[in-house]
């Protein structure tokens, strides 16, 4: 119950944004599909935009009463969640998981939508640049968050996990579909 309370305190506003955003996303997809004539490509475009919204929300939502801070020592904040678990605290664990999951959707949808992003190394580079941009924005916009090298590492790792998952799904899908099932509407030569 304590974990649920912590999650609602940390991300409750994001739930409201998601409840409003889902119908808007469906309308955007429908309009974009009508305009482009390709439902799947429109779905990919909308998915890329949707995967960026939580990042934008976290960058631009201020934490009141806290000054912006910088933590440049890699690994300095990674041990604290495990110490917190021993003491029954969940906030640090939520932070660790949230940083890992933040760019994971981008790592999934970019390779599914864009051919150039099908390389895990390219996704890693895009995620690294995006994460650095997030940390710089958090610091220079003075939203009261900690700009940390650990956040960059966890964000990039999450995007790489997403890219590997998308790659595995593409491989599984290509091997599970036989050429006959893909072209079942065509007549076979007799």
Order of alpha helices (4+ residues) and beta strands (2+ residues): alpha-alpha-beta-alpha-alpha-alpha-alpha-beta-alpha-alpha
